[in-house]
Amino acid sequence: MVGIAAFGALFFVAPVAGLGLAVTVAVAKGGFGGVQSMDALYGTDHLRTRPQRWLAAVVRGGAVMVVPMLFWTDVFYAFSSVMISIFDPSAVSALGGDIATRRLVLGGGYGALVVAHLGLGYRRAAGTGSFLADAAETLLLIAYFALVPVVIAVGLYFPLWYSARQVARSSAVDDTAMTQADATGMLDALDADDPARATLASWAVLIVGSVATFGLAAVLWLLSPQPLGGGGILVGLVAFWSIFVSIIALPHVVVGGWLDRTRGIWYVP
């Protein structure tokens, strides 16, 4: 809650910095989530060191945010202006400057990271097919975000690609756990004494979480000087919701992904 409150306050105090952090959160969520999915689905034996795993995460997550900045620059900055205007319309001027130079530097830097990621992966490939799968997905993500308009691309990426892969990963982890349990005779240790109580507890957690989540959205809406950012109902709602999702995702990424190094954010019991 402290992280969520601090992130929300940052938008009110310095909305441009808040937007920058939101972009970083999206990159981290997509990137590290993708690497964890690779671990479960087809392996990551070509990612042999922690820095190489971070490089893979930055490249994959960068496709979600950096590629649209390069190929849909005008749309990206226009939508960013609406998001900033929710909190302080006058702060939009900070997005100005030499956008062409900024785009060149950003494109060159990201391109170098992509080449480094694919080059290292190729050199360290063990012939299991994990590198080929990683390379194919990486290039597919880059092409997707380069060709599809940014708002549509990001809007479809998380529910259709990211979520689907996390479900597939959960299934793979569950199957592995069940196989190990069968092999060691531990199936009897599963807690099946009171399935009804377990179901009720799960529903209670879900309901409480939903109420807290939408309650936080309502508070953010009421406190925002201009909740729609002057962008009309549809664009304004998408902008507001994008900010809200990034705020609640911050502790999700930081605490689970980086502080809990034993299990991680995408751990499946």
Backbone as CSV, one residue per row, in Angstrom:
resi,resn,N_x,N_y,N_z,CA_x,CA_y,CA_z,C_x,C_y,C_z
1,MET,0.817,-1.207,0.000,0.000,0.000,0.000,0.853,1.259,0.000
2,VAL,2.001,1.187,0.674,2.891,2.354,0.707,3.387,2.664,-0.703
3,GLY,3.758,1.616,-1.441,4.225,1.811,-2.803,3.149,2.386,-3.697
4,ILE,1.923,1.902,-3.552,0.808,2.400,-4.351,0.539,3.867,-4.037
5,ALA,0.515,4.209,-2.741,0.263,5.592,-2.341,1.363,6.522,-2.852
6,ALA,2.612,6.088,-2.756,3.729,6.917,-3.211,3.684,7.120,-4.723
7,PHE,3.356,6.071,-5.441,3.278,6.177,-6.907,2.142,7.116,-7.297
8,GLY,0.987,6.964,-6.651,-0.135,7.848,-6.946,0.198,9.296,-6.634
9,ALA,0.871,9.532,-5.505,1.253,10.893,-5.136,2.226,11.485,-6.142
10,LEU,3.099,10.659,-6.695,4.062,11.143,-7.684,3.357,11.735,-8.897
11,PHE,2.257,11.134,-9.320,1.516,11.668,-10.462,0.979,13.065,-10.163
12,PHE,0.542,13.289,-8.943,0.006,14.598,-8.590,1.104,15.651,-8.439
13,VAL,2.263,15.235,-7.948,3.364,16.176,-7.717,4.186,16.409,-8.983
14,ALA,4.488,15.327,-9.698,5.313,15.407,-10.911,4.778,14.414,-11.931
15,PRO,3.718,14.768,-12.656,3.067,13.817,-13.563,3.971,13.271,-14.667
16,VAL,4.936,14.048,-15.132,5.837,13.547,-16.177,6.721,12.436,-15.611
17,ALA,7.235,12.646,-14.403,8.023,11.599,-13.756,7.155,10.369,-13.472
18,GLY,5.899,10.613,-13.082,4.979,9.508,-12.857,4.748,8.703,-14.116
19,LEU,4.607,9.399,-15.245,4.412,8.710,-16.515,5.654,7.905,-16.883
20,GLY,6.826,8.478,-16.606,8.056,7.742,-16.879,8.141,6.466,-16.063
21,LEU,7.722,6.543,-14.803,7.720,5.352,-13.962,6.685,4.344,-14.456
22,ALA,5.547,4.836,-14.945,4.519,3.941,-15.473,5.039,3.174,-16.686
23,VAL,5.775,3.853,-17.543,6.378,3.189,-18.704,7.370,2.125,-18.242
24,THR,8.160,2.465,-17.224,9.137,1.518,-16.687,8.449,0.285,-16.113
25,VAL,7.343,0.500,-15.418,6.581,-0.611,-14.849,6.070,-1.534,-15.952
26,ALA,5.559,-0.949,-17.040,5.059,-1.754,-18.156,6.178,-2.581,-18.778
27,VAL,7.346,-1.965,-18.924,8.489,-2.683,-19.486,8.899,-3.835,-18.572
28,ALA,8.966,-3.564,-17.269,9.368,-4.596,-16.313,8.351,-5.726,-16.253
29,LYS,7.085,-5.365,-16.236,6.026,-6.384,-16.139,6.035,-7.296,-17.364
30,GLY,6.063,-6.692,-18.548,6.074,-7.494,-19.766,7.366,-8.275,-19.932
31,GLY,8.497,-7.634,-19.593,9.783,-8.275,-19.805,10.064,-9.423,-18.861
32,PHE,9.957,-9.168,-17.562,10.253,-10.228,-16.602,9.174,-11.309,-16.614
33,GLY,7.926,-10.917,-16.900,6.883,-11.920,-17.053,7.171,-12.837,-18.223
34,GLY,7.706,-12.256,-19.305,8.052,-13.057,-20.472,9.179,-14.033,-20.192
35,VAL,10.187,-13.586,-19.457,11.309,-14.466,-19.129,10.854,-15.622,-18.242
36,GLN,9.999,-15.319,-17.264,9.488,-16.384,-16.399,8.629,-17.373,-17.184
37,SER,7.898,-16.885,-18.171,7.115,-17.790,-19.009,8.022,-18.698,-19.811
38,MET,9.120,-18.143,-20.327,10.081,-18.965,-21.065,10.629,-20.076,-20.179
39,ASP,10.909,-19.754,-18.928,11.437,-20.756,-17.998,10.552,-21.997,-17.956
40,ALA,9.240,-21.766,-17.888,8.301,-22.876,-17.701,7.902,-23.548,-19.010
41,LEU,7.827,-22.772,-20.095,7.254,-23.305,-21.326,8.270,-23.996,-22.232
42,TYR,9.419,-23.371,-22.463,10.388,-24.028,-23.334,11.832,-23.837,-22.888
43,GLY,12.013,-23.357,-21.688,13.354,-23.295,-21.129,14.116,-22.027,-21.489
44,THR,15.147,-21.756,-20.707,15.992,-20.581,-20.932,17.462,-20.954,-20.778
45,ASP,17.837,-22.110,-21.321,19.224,-22.528,-21.156,20.197,-21.646,-21.924
46,HIS,19.681,-20.812,-22.826,20.564,-19.891,-23.550,20.781,-18.595,-22.770
47,LEU,20.042,-18.413,-21.671,20.228,-17.255,-20.789,20.996,-17.745,-19.563
48,ARG,22.308,-17.648,-19.601,23.135,-18.335,-18.618,23.533,-17.480,-17.416
49,THR,23.324,-16.189,-17.473,23.700,-15.329,-16.362,22.542,-14.400,-16.013
50,ARG,22.575,-13.839,-14.806,21.536,-12.893,-14.403,21.509,-11.649,-15.304
51,PRO,22.688,-11.056,-15.634,22.646,-9.906,-16.551,22.017,-10.238,-17.899
52,GLN,22.248,-11.460,-18.390,21.653,-11.846,-19.668,20.142,-11.994,-19.548
53,ARG,19.661,-12.475,-18.420,18.220,-12.577,-18.200,17.604,-11.183,-18.130
54,TRP,18.296,-10.257,-17.474,17.799,-8.884,-17.411,17.788,-8.254,-18.803
55,LEU,18.814,-8.550,-19.587,18.850,-8.041,-20.959,17.658,-8.557,-21.756
56,ALA,17.362,-9.844,-21.610,16.209,-10.430,-22.299,14.917,-9.753,-21.858
57,ALA,14.807,-9.477,-20.552,13.604,-8.827,-20.032,13.462,-7.405,-20.564
58,VAL,14.563,-6.675,-20.628,14.514,-5.298,-21.130,14.117,-5.275,-22.612
59,VAL,14.643,-6.197,-23.378,14.335,-6.245,-24.812,12.870,-6.610,-25.032
60,ARG,12.398,-7.626,-24.322,11.001,-8.042,-24.482,10.047,-6.970,-23.964
61,GLY,10.348,-6.442,-22.787,9.496,-5.386,-22.256,9.606,-4.110,-23.061
62,GLY,10.788,-3.841,-23.603,10.972,-2.653,-24.416,10.122,-2.654,-25.672
63,ALA,9.832,-3.843,-26.170,8.968,-3.920,-27.353,7.594,-3.328,-27.065
64,VAL,7.152,-3.435,-25.815,5.820,-2.968,-25.438,5.730,-1.445,-25.411
65,MET,6.804,-0.774,-25.014,6.777,0.677,-24.854,7.723,1.410,-25.808
66,VAL,8.948,0.923,-25.944,9.948,1.627,-26.747,9.601,1.581,-28.236
67,VAL,9.207,0.418,-28.725,8.884,0.295,-30.154,7.734,1.228,-30.560
68,PRO,6.640,1.314,-29.787,5.602,2.294,-30.143,6.102,3.735,-30.132
69,MET,7.027,4.060,-29.224,7.597,5.411,-29.218,8.312,5.715,-30.531
70,LEU,8.912,4.681,-31.122,9.679,4.871,-32.345,8.808,4.878,-33.593
71,PHE,7.809,4.014,-33.645,7.015,3.847,-34.860,5.679,4.583,-34.818
72,TRP,5.218,4.945,-33.643,3.948,5.658,-33.497,4.171,6.888,-32.600
73,THR,5.208,7.628,-32.928,5.660,8.731,-32.075,4.560,9.745,-31.789
74,ASP,3.881,10.230,-32.835,2.865,11.266,-32.645,1.716,10.770,-31.779
75,VAL,1.258,9.561,-32.061,0.148,8.994,-31.287,0.574,8.755,-29.847
76,PHE,1.777,8.248,-29.666,2.273,7.958,-28.320,2.344,9.227,-27.483
77,TYR,2.891,10.291,-28.063,3.025,11.528,-27.305,1.676,12.209,-27.094
78,ALA,0.775,12.079,-28.052,-0.558,12.663,-27.887,-1.299,11.975,-26.741
79,PHE,-1.213,10.653,-26.692,-1.877,9.908,-25.622,-1.212,10.189,-24.280
80,SER,0.109,10.330,-24.302,0.838,10.664,-23.071,0.408,12.031,-22.552
81,SER,0.132,12.951,-23.466,-0.311,14.294,-23.065,-1.646,14.235,-22.333
82,VAL,-2.528,13.369,-22.800,-3.823,13.206,-22.129,-3.612,12.647,-20.725
83,MET,-2.719,11.692,-20.592,-2.465,11.083,-19.284,-1.892,12.109,-18.307
84,ILE,-0.983,12.947,-18.785,-0.403,13.977,-17.927,-1.436,15.037,-17.569
85,SER,-2.306,15.363,-18.525,-3.317,16.399,-18.306,-4.334,16.013,-17.248
86,ILE,-4.447,14.751,-16.945,-5.344,14.314,-15.870,-4.945,14.994,-14.560
87,PHE,-3.656,15.220,-14.382,-3.148,15.768,-13.124,-2.705,17.229,-13.244
88,ASP,-2.093,17.595,-14.384,-1.612,18.969,-14.549,-1.413,19.274,-16.036
89,PRO,-2.383,19.910,-16.678,-2.276,20.201,-18.110,-1.038,21.018,-18.463
90,SER,-0.592,21.880,-17.560,0.566,22.721,-17.860,1.866,21.924,-17.938
91,ALA,1.867,20.724,-17.367,3.082,19.913,-17.372,3.339,19.251,-18.718
92,VAL,2.357,19.319,-19.623,2.512,18.687,-20.939,3.681,19.295,-21.701
93,SER,3.988,20.552,-21.438,5.075,21.230,-22.154,6.420,20.519,-21.951
94,ALA,6.531,19.759,-20.864,7.785,19.052,-20.598,8.048,17.940,-21.608
95,LEU,7.018,17.542,-22.350,7.198,16.501,-23.363,7.802,17.047,-24.642
96,GLY,7.926,18.370,-24.727,8.455,18.979,-25.937,9.948,18.748,-26.083
97,GLY,10.581,19.527,-26.925,12.002,19.368,-27.174,12.263,18.748,-28.524
98,ASP,13.483,18.345,-28.745,13.880,17.753,-30.018,13.477,16.280,-30.040
99,ILE,12.260,16.039,-30.462,11.735,14.669,-30.465,12.484,13.798,-31.466
100,ALA,12.908,14.385,-32.586,13.622,13.607,-33.602,14.937,13.052,-33.048
101,THR,15.679,13.897,-32.329,16.940,13.443,-31.734,16.681,12.402,-30.655
102,ARG,15.663,12.651,-29.850,15.303,11.707,-28.794,14.927,10.354,-29.388
103,ARG,14.215,10.400,-30.471,13.804,9.164,-31.141,15.016,8.419,-31.706
104,LEU,15.966,9.161,-32.260,17.165,8.553,-32.828,17.995,7.866,-31.750
105,VAL,18.181,8.549,-30.627,18.959,7.984,-29.527,18.259,6.752,-28.950
106,LEU,16.955,6.870,-28.754,16.193,5.757,-28.197,16.222,4.556,-29.132
107,GLY,16.049,4.813,-30.426,16.059,3.726,-31.393,17.415,3.050,-31.494
108,GLY,18.474,3.852,-31.476,19.809,3.280,-31.539,20.129,2.442,-30.310
109,GLY,19.741,2.957,-29.133,20.001,2.217,-27.905,19.234,0.910,-27.847
110,TYR,17.949,0.967,-28.202,17.144,-0.250,-28.147,17.601,-1.253,-29.203
111,GLY,17.942,-0.757,-30.379,18.436,-1.649,-31.426,19.696,-2.382,-31.000
112,ALA,20.600,-1.668,-30.309,21.826,-2.301,-29.829,21.519,-3.388,-28.799
113,LEU,20.523,-3.136,-27.940,20.140,-4.138,-26.948,19.543,-5.384,-27.609
114,VAL,18.751,-5.175,-28.648,18.157,-6.314,-29.362,19.254,-7.170,-29.994
115,VAL,20.209,-6.509,-30.652,21.313,-7.236,-31.287,22.130,-7.986,-30.233
116,ALA,22.391,-7.343,-29.107,23.163,-7.992,-28.042,22.422,-9.205,-27.486
117,HIS,21.120,-9.044,-27.280,20.320,-10.155,-26.739,20.309,-11.345,-27.688
118,LEU,20.030,-11.103,-28.949,19.970,-12.195,-29.911,21.358,-12.781,-30.176
119,GLY,22.378,-11.932,-30.197,23.733,-12.420,-30.435,24.236,-13.312,-29.313
120,LEU,24.045,-12.873,-28.068,24.461,-13.688,-26.930,23.671,-14.986,-26.859
121,GLY,22.366,-14.877,-27.119,21.534,-16.076,-27.086,21.974,-17.092,-28.121
122,TYR,22.338,-16.615,-29.304,22.791,-17.511,-30.375,24.096,-18.204,-29.992
123,ARG,25.027,-17.427,-29.415,26.327,-17.990,-29.050,26.208,-18.996,-27.914
124,ARG,25.234,-18.795,-27.027,25.118,-19.657,-25.860,24.005,-20.694,-25.992
125,ALA,23.438,-20.804,-27.177,22.372,-21.777,-27.395,22.903,-23.190,-27.219
126,ALA,22.075,-24.040,-26.613,22.498,-25.419,-26.336,21.840,-26.421,-27.278
127,GLY,21.171,-25.934,-28.306,20.552,-26.831,-29.264,19.225,-27.405,-28.827
128,THR,18.631,-26.848,-27.761,17.348,-27.357,-27.268,16.158,-26.667,-27.924
129,GLY,16.412,-25.640,-28.677,15.323,-24.906,-29.321,14.849,-23.700,-28.534
130,SER,15.371,-23.513,-27.316,14.913,-22.393,-26.499,15.299,-21.051,-27.114
131,PHE,16.496,-20.974,-27.691,16.915,-19.713,-28.306,16.049,-19.379,-29.509
132,LEU,15.765,-20.376,-30.339,14.942,-20.121,-31.530,13.549,-19.635,-31.140
133,ALA,12.989,-20.236,-30.098,11.669,-19.804,-29.635,11.731,-18.382,-29.087
134,ASP,12.762,-18.088,-28.323,12.935,-16.746,-27.768,13.110,-15.715,-28.876
135,ALA,13.970,-16.014,-29.838,14.220,-15.089,-30.943,12.955,-14.842,-31.754
136,ALA,12.208,-15.913,-32.020,10.970,-15.777,-32.810,9.960,-14.909,-32.081
137,GLU,9.792,-15.135,-30.774,8.839,-14.340,-30.001,9.289,-12.888,-29.894
138,THR,10.577,-12.676,-29.688,11.096,-11.308,-29.573,10.845,-10.522,-30.848
139,LEU,11.181,-11.107,-31.986,10.988,-10.426,-33.266,9.502,-10.243,-33.577
140,LEU,8.679,-11.211,-33.165,7.237,-11.094,-33.367,6.676,-9.923,-32.560
141,LEU,7.110,-9.779,-31.320,6.651,-8.674,-30.487,7.067,-7.332,-31.076
142,ILE,8.300,-7.249,-31.542,8.779,-6.001,-32.134,7.956,-5.648,-33.370
143,ALA,7.708,-6.632,-34.229,6.919,-6.384,-35.441,5.487,-5.986,-35.089
144,TYR,4.921,-6.647,-34.103,3.538,-6.365,-33.696,3.387,-4.924,-33.224
145,PHE,4.275,-4.490,-32.323,4.156,-3.134,-31.786,4.608,-2.071,-32.788
146,ALA,5.351,-2.483,-33.797,5.742,-1.531,-34.839,4.616,-1.311,-35.837
147,LEU,3.802,-2.320,-36.077,2.778,-2.244,-37.127,1.387,-1.890,-36.611
148,VAL,1.063,-2.268,-35.385,-0.280,-2.031,-34.843,-0.280,-0.721,-34.054
149,PRO,-1.288,0.144,-34.250,-1.368,1.402,-33.484,-1.208,1.169,-32.002
150,VAL,-0.493,2.070,-31.352,-0.018,1.843,-29.987,-1.132,1.549,-28.987
151,VAL,-2.224,2.308,-29.004,-3.281,2.099,-28.020,-3.912,0.717,-28.190
152,ILE,-4.152,0.332,-29.445,-4.729,-0.988,-29.717,-3.729,-2.080,-29.372
153,ALA,-2.462,-1.861,-29.748,-1.430,-2.876,-29.517,-1.261,-3.172,-28.036
154,VAL,-1.123,-2.130,-27.224,-0.948,-2.325,-25.784,-2.226,-2.888,-25.163
155,GLY,-3.379,-2.379,-25.628,-4.652,-2.843,-25.098,-4.891,-4.321,-25.323
156,LEU,-4.404,-4.851,-26.448,-4.600,-6.270,-26.747,-3.471,-7.142,-26.205
157,TYR,-2.300,-6.556,-26.033,-1.136,-7.334,-25.608,-1.338,-7.972,-24.238
158,PHE,-1.749,-7.174,-23.253,-1.821,-7.701,-21.893,-2.919,-8.749,-21.714
159,PRO,-4.150,-8.542,-22.230,-5.154,-9.586,-22.022,-4.974,-10.800,-22.926
160,LEU,-4.421,-10.618,-24.129,-4.354,-11.730,-25.075,-2.998,-12.442,-25.091
161,TRP,-1.916,-11.710,-25.027,-0.591,-12.335,-25.061,-0.065,-12.602,-23.650
162,TYR,0.065,-11.538,-22.889,0.663,-11.655,-21.562,-0.144,-12.598,-20.667
163,SER,-1.436,-12.377,-20.560,-2.269,-13.195,-19.680,-2.325,-14.644,-20.151
164,ALA,-2.446,-14.834,-21.468,-2.518,-16.197,-21.998,-1.242,-16.963,-21.694
165,ARG,-0.095,-16.292,-21.789,1.170,-16.972,-21.514,1.320,-17.271,-20.032
166,GLN,0.795,-16.396,-19.171,0.877,-16.676,-17.742,-0.031,-17.849,-17.359
167,VAL,-1.177,-17.962,-18.024,-2.052,-19.118,-17.793,-1.357,-20.394,-18.260
168,ALA,-0.724,-20.325,-19.432,0.002,-21.495,-19.946,1.137,-21.869,-19.012
169,ARG,1.811,-20.864,-18.479,2.895,-21.118,-17.537,2.373,-21.771,-16.261
170,SER,1.252,-21.262,-15.757,0.662,-21.841,-14.550,0.313,-23.304,-14.775
171,SER,-0.250,-23.606,-15.942,-0.611,-24.992,-16.259,0.625,-25.870,-16.322
172,ALA,1.700,-25.344,-16.929,2.938,-26.121,-17.037,3.526,-26.395,-15.663
173,VAL,3.506,-25.380,-14.791,4.034,-25.552,-13.437,3.179,-26.534,-12.659
174,ASP,1.847,-26.442,-12.810,0.946,-27.367,-12.118,1.190,-28.802,-12.567
175,ASP,1.358,-28.990,-13.894,1.594,-30.339,-14.408,2.896,-30.909,-13.852
176,THR,3.926,-30.064,-13.787,5.210,-30.514,-13.253,5.085,-30.883,-11.781
177,ALA,4.373,-30.056,-11.033,4.193,-30.321,-9.607,3.433,-31.624,-9.378
178,MET,2.406,-31.868,-10.184,1.631,-33.094,-10.027,2.471,-34.316,-10.367
179,THR,3.306,-34.194,-11.405,4.172,-35.310,-11.789,5.153,-35.630,-10.673
180,GLN,5.733,-34.595,-10.078,6.665,-34.799,-8.982,5.964,-35.404,-7.769
181,ALA,4.728,-34.971,-7.531,3.982,-35.515,-6.395,3.683,-36.994,-6.604
182,ASP,3.314,-37.376,-7.829,3.058,-38.776,-8.130,4.323,-39.605,-7.915
183,ALA,5.449,-39.044,-8.352,6.697,-39.801,-8.290,7.163,-40.015,-6.856
184,THR,6.831,-39.102,-5.979,7.314,-39.204,-4.601,6.237,-39.664,-3.621
185,GLY,5.047,-39.933,-4.143,3.987,-40.418,-3.287,3.444,-39.383,-2.334
186,MET,3.471,-38.127,-2.744,3.070,-37.052,-1.847,1.668,-36.531,-2.126
187,LEU,0.926,-37.141,-2.976,-0.412,-36.652,-3.302,-1.314,-36.635,-2.078
188,ASP,-1.083,-37.579,-1.159,-1.929,-37.642,0.022,-1.726,-36.460,0.946
189,ALA,-0.651,-35.714,0.721,-0.362,-34.575,1.593,-1.171,-33.343,1.218
190,LEU,-1.845,-33.398,0.080,-2.652,-32.253,-0.333,-3.807,-32.049,0.639
191,ASP,-4.094,-30.811,0.923,-5.137,-30.498,1.903,-6.502,-30.552,1.238
192,ALA,-7.183,-31.679,1.457,-8.510,-31.835,0.864,-9.552,-32.102,1.943
193,ASP,-9.246,-31.741,3.184,-10.147,-32.026,4.295,-11.440,-31.236,4.193
194,ASP,-11.342,-29.999,3.788,-12.531,-29.153,3.737,-12.498,-28.292,2.480
195,PRO,-12.807,-28.874,1.313,-12.758,-28.119,0.061,-13.755,-26.967,0.035
196,ALA,-14.896,-27.114,0.705,-15.894,-26.038,0.720,-15.346,-24.800,1.414
197,ARG,-14.664,-25.017,2.547,-14.094,-23.880,3.271,-12.994,-23.213,2.448
198,ALA,-12.192,-24.025,1.768,-11.128,-23.470,0.927,-11.707,-22.631,-0.208
199,THR,-12.829,-23.109,-0.780,-13.471,-22.363,-1.860,-14.022,-21.037,-1.366
200,LEU,-14.666,-21.062,-0.211,-15.209,-19.833,0.367,-14.099,-18.835,0.687
201,ALA,-12.985,-19.333,1.187,-11.853,-18.453,1.500,-11.314,-17.810,0.233
202,SER,-11.241,-18.585,-0.834,-10.742,-18.051,-2.109,-11.659,-16.957,-2.633
203,TRP,-12.977,-17.206,-2.546,-13.938,-16.202,-2.997,-13.869,-14.949,-2.129
204,ALA,-13.663,-15.122,-0.829,-13.565,-13.970,0.069,-12.371,-13.100,-0.287
205,VAL,-11.238,-13.750,-0.551,-10.036,-13.002,-0.944,-10.279,-12.266,-2.251
206,LEU,-10.936,-12.929,-3.199,-11.224,-12.313,-4.493,-12.132,-11.098,-4.345
207,ILE,-13.166,-11.225,-3.528,-14.119,-10.121,-3.342,-13.460,-8.939,-2.646
208,VAL,-12.715,-9.231,-1.584,-12.028,-8.156,-0.854,-11.038,-7.451,-1.762
209,GLY,-10.304,-8.215,-2.541,-9.344,-7.623,-3.463,-10.013,-6.756,-4.514
210,SER,-11.151,-7.211,-5.020,-11.872,-6.440,-6.038,-12.405,-5.136,-5.467
211,VAL,-12.977,-5.206,-4.272,-13.501,-3.993,-3.637,-12.376,-2.992,-3.380
212,ALA,-11.248,-3.478,-2.891,-10.117,-2.593,-2.622,-9.588,-1.974,-3.911
213,THR,-9.521,-2.778,-4.967,-8.991,-2.283,-6.239,-9.868,-1.190,-6.825
214,PHE,-11.151,-1.458,-6.930,-12.045,-0.465,-7.523,-12.276,0.719,-6.579
215,GLY,-12.127,0.480,-5.283,-12.188,1.599,-4.346,-11.036,2.553,-4.564
216,LEU,-9.849,2.000,-4.805,-8.683,2.821,-5.088,-8.874,3.601,-6.386
217,ALA,-9.479,2.959,-7.381,-9.749,3.649,-8.643,-10.702,4.824,-8.425
218,ALA,-11.707,4.625,-7.574,-12.662,5.695,-7.283,-11.983,6.867,-6.579
219,VAL,-11.084,6.559,-5.640,-10.358,7.618,-4.928,-9.491,8.406,-5.904
220,LEU,-8.789,7.704,-6.769,-7.939,8.376,-7.753,-8.764,9.266,-8.673
221,TRP,-9.936,8.788,-9.065,-10.828,9.563,-9.939,-11.293,10.844,-9.242
222,LEU,-11.682,10.721,-7.987,-12.192,11.877,-7.249,-11.112,12.915,-6.969
223,LEU,-9.901,12.469,-6.751,-8.816,13.388,-6.433,-8.192,14.037,-7.666
224,SER,-8.344,13.410,-8.808,-7.734,13.947,-10.026,-8.426,15.234,-10.454
225,PRO,-7.674,16.296,-10.749,-8.273,17.567,-11.176,-9.075,17.428,-12.463
226,GLN,-8.627,16.566,-13.366,-9.290,16.395,-14.658,-9.200,14.919,-15.055
227,PRO,-10.095,14.073,-14.516,-9.971,12.620,-14.680,-9.885,12.130,-16.121
228,LEU,-10.516,12.848,-17.047,-10.472,12.426,-18.444,-9.343,13.101,-19.219
229,GLY,-8.633,14.008,-18.590,-7.495,14.646,-19.229,-7.833,15.498,-20.428
230,GLY,-9.107,15.855,-20.570,-9.506,16.669,-21.715,-9.499,15.922,-23.030
231,GLY,-9.487,14.601,-22.970,-9.376,13.822,-24.202,-10.664,13.180,-24.663
232,GLY,-11.806,13.566,-24.101,-13.048,12.913,-24.477,-13.274,11.673,-23.636
233,ILE,-14.491,11.138,-23.708,-14.847,10.019,-22.837,-14.007,8.770,-23.111
234,LEU,-13.936,8.330,-24.361,-13.250,7.079,-24.677,-11.747,7.185,-24.417
235,VAL,-11.116,8.180,-25.028,-9.671,8.344,-24.859,-9.340,8.640,-23.401
236,GLY,-10.151,9.488,-22.761,-9.900,9.838,-21.370,-10.001,8.651,-20.439
237,LEU,-10.995,7.804,-20.644,-11.147,6.620,-19.800,-9.995,5.643,-19.986
238,VAL,-9.566,5.471,-21.226,-8.427,4.581,-21.487,-7.167,5.125,-20.822
239,ALA,-6.965,6.446,-20.908,-5.792,7.069,-20.290,-5.834,6.915,-18.773
240,PHE,-6.998,7.182,-18.194,-7.138,7.060,-16.735,-6.898,5.622,-16.293
241,TRP,-7.502,4.680,-16.990,-7.358,3.282,-16.608,-5.911,2.814,-16.770
242,SER,-5.220,3.304,-17.781,-3.822,2.932,-17.989,-2.964,3.385,-16.812
243,ILE,-3.222,4.595,-16.332,-2.479,5.104,-15.188,-2.788,4.284,-13.943
244,PHE,-4.059,4.013,-13.730,-4.458,3.250,-12.543,-3.824,1.863,-12.531
245,VAL,-3.840,1.182,-13.677,-3.258,-0.157,-13.757,-1.766,-0.114,-13.478
246,SER,-1.087,0.911,-13.991,0.350,1.017,-13.744,0.639,1.247,-12.265
247,ILE,-0.221,1.992,-11.588,-0.019,2.270,-10.159,-0.133,0.988,-9.337
248,ILE,-1.161,0.200,-9.579,-1.336,-1.018,-8.788,-0.355,-2.114,-9.212
249,ALA,0.265,-1.949,-10.389,1.228,-2.955,-10.840,2.613,-2.736,-10.254
250,LEU,2.904,-1.522,-9.759,4.238,-1.228,-9.260,4.677,-2.154,-8.126
251,PRO,3.915,-2.257,-7.026,4.354,-3.188,-5.965,4.339,-4.634,-6.432
252,HIS,3.462,-4.947,-7.371,3.383,-6.287,-7.948,4.727,-6.662,-8.575
253,VAL,5.339,-5.716,-9.264,6.612,-5.961,-9.930,7.779,-5.871,-8.955
254,VAL,7.816,-4.804,-8.168,8.964,-4.558,-7.293,9.078,-5.606,-6.188
255,VAL,7.991,-5.813,-5.453,8.035,-6.736,-4.319,8.173,-8.176,-4.787
256,GLY,7.321,-8.583,-5.710,7.330,-9.975,-6.133,8.438,-10.324,-7.092
257,GLY,8.763,-9.388,-7.989,9.737,-9.706,-9.014,11.171,-9.525,-8.593
258,TRP,11.454,-8.538,-7.734,12.838,-8.215,-7.416,13.204,-8.480,-5.963
259,LEU,12.290,-8.217,-5.044,12.625,-8.422,-3.642,12.490,-9.880,-3.231
260,ASP,11.497,-10.567,-3.806,11.317,-11.986,-3.503,12.065,-12.797,-4.562
261,ARG,13.354,-12.984,-4.360,14.160,-13.661,-5.371,14.031,-15.177,-5.314
262,THR,13.441,-15.681,-4.237,13.299,-17.127,-4.103,12.178,-17.655,-4.989
263,ARG,11.025,-16.975,-4.964,9.884,-17.448,-5.739,9.548,-16.492,-6.877
264,GLY,9.598,-15.188,-6.601,9.315,-14.234,-7.659,7.833,-13.969,-7.825
265,ILE,7.523,-12.939,-8.565,6.147,-12.518,-8.737,5.303,-13.524,-9.478
266,TRP,5.950,-14.287,-10.371,5.188,-15.212,-11.184,5.268,-16.642,-10.627
267,TYR,5.591,-16.739,-9.328,5.630,-18.045,-8.676,4.223,-18.654,-8.617
268,VAL,4.151,-19.930,-8.898,2.883,-20.657,-8.813,3.048,-21.775,-7.798
269,PRO,2.288,-21.750,-6.677,2.475,-22.779,-5.644,2.059,-24.159,-6.123
